[in-house]
Amino acid sequence: MDASGGVSEETHDMAVRRMVQAGVVPITWQAVRGEWQRDWAREKTVPGAAEVLAQHGGAW
């Protein structure tokens, strides 16, 4: 959702609406991170994924 670059709530909302009309499916950054990792069995990338969560995931 941050990709719209809106300078006000209204411009942000309109940008999101245009993206949705174009076929974009809004999701959170945590969902994207989860899709990149896919599952915790991919051990090579677990440390990086865990570090991102530790730095930016809050209480998640």
N, CA, C and O atoms as a MOPAC input file, in Angstrom:
PM7 MOZYME 1SCF
protein

 N      0.81000 1    -1.18900 1     0.00000 1
 C      0.00000 1     0.00000 1     0.00000 1
 C      0.85700 1     1.25800 1     0.00000 1
 O      0.40000 1     2.30500 1    -0.45900 1
 N      2.07100 1     1.18700 1     0.49600 1
 C      2.92800 1     2.36700 1     0.52900 1
 C      3.36100 1     2.80700 1    -0.86300 1
 O      3.85800 1     3.92100 1    -1.02300 1
 N      3.18700 1     1.96700 1    -1.86400 1
 C      3.67900 1     2.26400 1    -3.20800 1
 C      2.89700 1     3.37400 1    -3.90100 1
 O      3.33700 1     3.87300 1    -4.93700 1
 N      1.75600 1     3.77100 1    -3.35900 1
 C      0.95300 1     4.77900 1    -4.04400 1
 C      1.54600 1     6.17200 1    -3.93400 1
 O      1.29800 1     7.00400 1    -4.80800 1
 N      2.31600 1     6.45900 1    -2.89800 1
 C      2.97500 1     7.75500 1    -2.76200 1
 C      2.03300 1     8.91600 1    -2.55900 1
 O      2.36800 1    10.04300 1    -2.92400 1
 N      0.87900 1     8.68600 1    -1.99500 1
 C     -0.08600 1     9.75700 1    -1.78900 1
 C      0.39400 1    10.77800 1    -0.77200 1
 O      1.02700 1    10.42400 1     0.22300 1
 N      0.08900 1    12.06000 1    -1.02600 1
 C      0.49900 1    13.12400 1    -0.10700 1
 C     -0.61900 1    13.48500 1     0.86800 1
 O     -0.41000 1    14.26400 1     1.79800 1
 N     -1.78200 1    12.92700 1     0.65600 1
 C     -2.89600 1    13.09500 1     1.58200 1
 C     -3.66100 1    11.77500 1     1.61400 1
 O     -3.44800 1    10.89600 1     0.77800 1
 N     -4.54200 1    11.65500 1     2.58100 1
 C     -5.32900 1    10.42300 1     2.67200 1
 C     -6.18200 1    10.22800 1     1.41600 1
 O     -6.32700 1     9.10800 1     0.92600 1
 N     -6.74300 1    11.32200 1     0.90100 1
 C     -7.58600 1    11.22500 1    -0.29600 1
 C     -6.78500 1    10.77400 1    -1.51800 1
 O     -7.23000 1     9.89000 1    -2.25000 1
 N     -5.60700 1    11.37000 1    -1.75100 1
 C     -4.82200 1    10.96000 1    -2.91900 1
 C     -4.32100 1     9.53400 1    -2.77100 1
 O     -4.23100 1     8.80000 1    -3.75600 1
 N     -3.99400 1     9.13800 1    -1.54800 1
 C     -3.59000 1     7.75500 1    -1.30000 1
 C     -4.73100 1     6.80600 1    -1.64600 1
 O     -4.53800 1     5.82600 1    -2.36600 1
 N     -5.93000 1     7.10400 1    -1.12400 1
 C     -7.08300 1     6.24100 1    -1.38100 1
 C     -7.39100 1     6.13900 1    -2.87100 1
 O     -7.69100 1     5.05600 1    -3.37500 1
 N     -7.31800 1     7.25800 1    -3.56700 1
 C     -7.59600 1     7.22600 1    -5.01000 1
 C     -6.52800 1     6.42300 1    -5.75300 1
 O     -6.84900 1     5.70000 1    -6.69600 1
 N     -5.27500 1     6.53800 1    -5.34600 1
 C     -4.21200 1     5.76300 1    -5.98400 1
 C     -4.43500 1     4.27100 1    -5.76200 1
 O     -4.24700 1     3.46800 1    -6.67600 1
 N     -4.83100 1     3.90300 1    -4.55800 1
 C     -5.11400 1     2.49500 1    -4.26700 1
 C     -6.28400 1     2.01000 1    -5.11700 1
 O     -6.24500 1     0.90000 1    -5.64800 1
 N     -7.31000 1     2.82300 1    -5.25000 1
 C     -8.45500 1     2.43400 1    -6.08400 1
 C     -8.03700 1     2.20500 1    -7.53500 1
 O     -8.49000 1     1.25400 1    -8.17100 1
 N     -7.16400 1     3.08800 1    -8.06400 1
 C     -6.69400 1     2.90600 1    -9.44000 1
 C     -5.89300 1     1.61300 1    -9.57600 1
 O     -6.02800 1     0.89500 1   -10.56700 1
 N     -5.06300 1     1.32000 1    -8.58200 1
 C     -4.28500 1     0.07900 1    -8.63600 1
 C     -5.20300 1    -1.14100 1    -8.61400 1
 O     -4.98700 1    -2.09500 1    -9.36100 1
 N     -6.23000 1    -1.10900 1    -7.75700 1
 C     -7.17400 1    -2.22300 1    -7.66900 1
 C     -7.91700 1    -2.37600 1    -8.99400 1
 O     -8.11400 1    -3.49600 1    -9.46700 1
 N     -8.32800 1    -1.26600 1    -9.59300 1
 C     -9.01400 1    -1.33600 1   -10.88800 1
 C     -8.11700 1    -1.95300 1   -11.95500 1
 O     -8.60300 1    -2.58200 1   -12.89500 1
 N     -6.80500 1    -1.77100 1   -11.80600 1
 C     -5.85700 1    -2.32700 1   -12.77200 1
 C     -5.51800 1    -3.78800 1   -12.47400 1
 O     -4.74200 1    -4.40800 1   -13.20000 1
 N     -6.10400 1    -4.33700 1   -11.40000 1
 C     -5.89200 1    -5.74700 1   -11.10300 1
 C     -4.96600 1    -6.04600 1    -9.94200 1
 O     -4.70500 1    -7.21300 1    -9.65000 1
 N     -4.46300 1    -5.01600 1    -9.27400 1
 C     -3.57800 1    -5.22500 1    -8.12400 1
 C     -4.39200 1    -5.77300 1    -6.95100 1
 O     -5.52500 1    -5.34900 1    -6.72600 1
 N     -3.81800 1    -6.70100 1    -6.21700 1
 C     -4.44000 1    -7.22500 1    -5.00700 1
 C     -3.61500 1    -6.72800 1    -3.82000 1
 O     -2.51600 1    -7.22900 1    -3.58100 1
 N     -4.13700 1    -5.73900 1    -3.06700 1
 C     -3.37500 1    -5.19300 1    -1.94000 1
 C     -3.12100 1    -6.24900 1    -0.86000 1
 O     -4.02800 1    -6.97800 1    -0.46000 1
 N     -1.88000 1    -6.31400 1    -0.40200 1
 C     -1.52000 1    -7.19700 1     0.71200 1
 C     -0.51200 1    -6.45900 1     1.58700 1
 O     -0.02900 1    -5.38800 1     1.22100 1
 N     -0.20300 1    -7.02700 1     2.72400 1
 C      0.76000 1    -6.40700 1     3.63800 1
 C      2.18300 1    -6.84400 1     3.30300 1
 O      2.39700 1    -7.82100 1     2.58500 1
 N      3.15000 1    -6.09900 1     3.83800 1
 C      4.54900 1    -6.47700 1     3.60600 1
 C      4.84100 1    -7.82500 1     4.25500 1
 O      5.68400 1    -8.57700 1     3.76400 1
 N      4.15500 1    -8.13900 1     5.35200 1
 C      4.40100 1    -9.42700 1     6.00900 1
 C      3.91000 1   -10.58300 1     5.13900 1
 O      4.50900 1   -11.65800 1     5.14400 1
 N      2.84300 1   -10.37500 1     4.40600 1
 C      2.37600 1   -11.40800 1     3.48700 1
 C      3.37800 1   -11.61200 1     2.35500 1
 O      3.63600 1   -12.74400 1     1.94700 1
 N      3.94000 1   -10.51900 1     1.85000 1
 C      4.96200 1   -10.62700 1     0.80200 1
 C      6.18300 1   -11.36600 1     1.33300 1
 O      6.70800 1   -12.25700 1     0.66400 1
 N      6.63500 1   -11.00600 1     2.52500 1
 C      7.78400 1   -11.68000 1     3.13900 1
 C      7.50000 1   -13.17100 1     3.28700 1
 O      8.37600 1   -14.00000 1     3.04200 1
 N      6.28900 1   -13.50600 1     3.68400 1
 C      5.91500 1   -14.91100 1     3.81900 1
 C      5.92600 1   -15.64600 1     2.49300 1
 O      6.32700 1   -16.80800 1     2.42500 1
 N      5.48600 1   -14.97300 1     1.43600 1
 C      5.50700 1   -15.61000 1     0.12100 1
 C      6.93000 1   -15.80100 1    -0.37200 1
 O      7.23400 1   -16.80500 1    -1.01600 1
 N      7.80600 1   -14.84600 1    -0.07500 1
 C      9.21400 1   -15.00200 1    -0.47700 1
 C      9.85900 1   -16.17800 1     0.24100 1
 O     10.61600 1   -16.93600 1    -0.36500 1
 N      9.56600 1   -16.33700 1     1.52800 1
 C     10.15300 1   -17.43300 1     2.30200 1
 C      9.47400 1   -18.75600 1     1.98200 1
 O     10.11600 1   -19.80700 1     1.99200 1
 N      8.19300 1   -18.70800 1     1.70000 1
 C      7.33200 1   -19.86800 1     1.41900 1
 C      7.13700 1   -20.75200 1     2.63700 1
 O      6.00600 1   -20.90300 1     3.10000 1
 N      8.17500 1   -21.32900 1     3.16000 1
 C      8.04500 1   -22.12100 1     4.38200 1
 C      9.39700 1   -22.14700 1     5.09500 1
 O     10.43000 1   -21.80800 1     4.51800 1
 N      9.36200 1   -22.55300 1     6.34700 1
 C     10.58200 1   -22.52300 1     7.16500 1
 C     11.51900 1   -23.67600 1     6.83900 1
 O     12.62400 1   -23.73300 1     7.37800 1
 N     11.10700 1   -24.59800 1     5.97200 1
 C     11.99100 1   -25.68900 1     5.55000 1
 C     13.08200 1   -25.19300 1     4.60000 1
 O     14.07400 1   -25.89200 1     4.38900 1
 N     12.91900 1   -24.01100 1     4.02800 1
 C     13.95200 1   -23.41900 1     3.16100 1
 C     15.00200 1   -22.78400 1     4.07000 1
 O     15.06300 1   -21.56200 1     4.20900 1
 N     15.81900 1   -23.62200 1     4.68000 1
 C     16.72200 1   -23.21100 1     5.74600 1
 C     17.74200 1   -22.16100 1     5.33700 1
 O     18.17700 1   -21.37000 1     6.17400 1
 N     18.13200 1   -22.13800 1     4.07600 1
 C     19.15500 1   -21.18600 1     3.63400 1
 C     18.70200 1   -19.73300 1     3.82000 1
 O     19.52100 1   -18.86200 1     4.11500 1
 N     17.41900 1   -19.47100 1     3.65100 1
 C     16.92000 1   -18.10100 1     3.73500 1
 C     16.24500 1   -17.76800 1     5.06300 1
 O     15.79600 1   -16.63800 1     5.25600 1
 N     16.16400 1   -18.72600 1     5.97700 1
 C     15.52000 1   -18.49500 1     7.26700 1
 C     16.20400 1   -17.37400 1     8.06100 1
 O     15.49700 1   -16.51600 1     8.59000 1
 N     17.54300 1   -17.33300 1     8.17300 1
 C     18.15100 1   -16.26000 1     8.96300 1
 C     17.78400 1   -14.85500 1     8.46200 1
 O     17.51100 1   -13.96400 1     9.26700 1
 N     17.77600 1   -14.65700 1     7.15700 1
 C     17.41100 1   -13.35500 1     6.61100 1
 C     15.95600 1   -13.01000 1     6.87500 1
 O     15.64000 1   -11.88200 1     7.25200 1
 N     15.07400 1   -13.97300 1     6.68100 1
 C     13.65000 1   -13.74300 1     6.93200 1
 C     13.41000 1   -13.45200 1     8.40700 1
 O     12.62600 1   -12.56600 1     8.74500 1
 N     14.07500 1   -14.18600 1     9.28000 1
 C     13.92600 1   -13.97000 1    10.72000 1
 C     14.46100 1   -12.60000 1    11.12000 1
 O     13.88200 1   -11.94500 1    11.98700 1
 N     15.55100 1   -12.15600 1    10.50700 1
 C     16.11300 1   -10.83900 1    10.80800 1
 C     15.15300 1    -9.72500 1    10.40300 1
 O     14.98000 1    -8.75400 1    11.13900 1
 N     14.53100 1    -9.86200 1     9.24000 1
 C     13.54500 1    -8.86100 1     8.80300 1
 C     12.39300 1    -8.80700 1     9.80200 1
 O     11.95000 1    -7.72300 1    10.18300 1
 N     11.91100 1    -9.96200 1    10.22300 1
 C     10.82600 1    -9.99400 1    11.20600 1
 C     11.26000 1    -9.37600 1    12.53100 1
 O     10.49600 1    -8.63200 1    13.14700 1
 N     12.46900 1    -9.67500 1    12.96900 1
 C     12.95300 1    -9.12700 1    14.24000 1
 C     13.06800 1    -7.60800 1    14.18900 1
 O     12.76400 1    -6.92900 1    15.16900 1
 N     13.50500 1    -7.07100 1    13.05500 1
 C     13.70300 1    -5.63000 1    12.93200 1
 C     12.41100 1    -4.86300 1    12.67800 1
 O     12.26300 1    -3.72900 1    13.13300 1
 N     11.47600 1    -5.47400 1    11.95600 1
 C     10.32100 1    -4.72300 1    11.49400 1
 C      8.96900 1    -5.32200 1    11.85600 1
 O      7.93500 1    -4.70800 1    11.59100 1
 N      8.95700 1    -6.50700 1    12.45600 1
 C      7.70000 1    -7.20800 1    12.68100 1
 C      6.95500 1    -6.85100 1    13.94000 1
 O      5.84200 1    -7.33500 1    14.15000 1
 N      7.53100 1    -6.01900 1    14.78500 1
 C      6.85700 1    -5.67300 1    16.03200 1
 C      6.61000 1    -6.89800 1    16.87600 1
 O      7.49400 1    -7.74100 1    17.03300 1
 N      5.41100 1    -7.00200 1    17.42100 1
 C      5.06400 1    -8.12500 1    18.27400 1
 C      4.67400 1    -9.36000 1    17.49700 1
 O      4.35700 1   -10.39000 1    18.09200 1
 N      4.69000 1    -9.27900 1    16.18000 1
 C      4.30700 1   -10.41100 1    15.35300 1
 C      5.28000 1   -11.49600 1    15.56000 1
 O      5.15400 1   -12.56100 1    14.95600 1

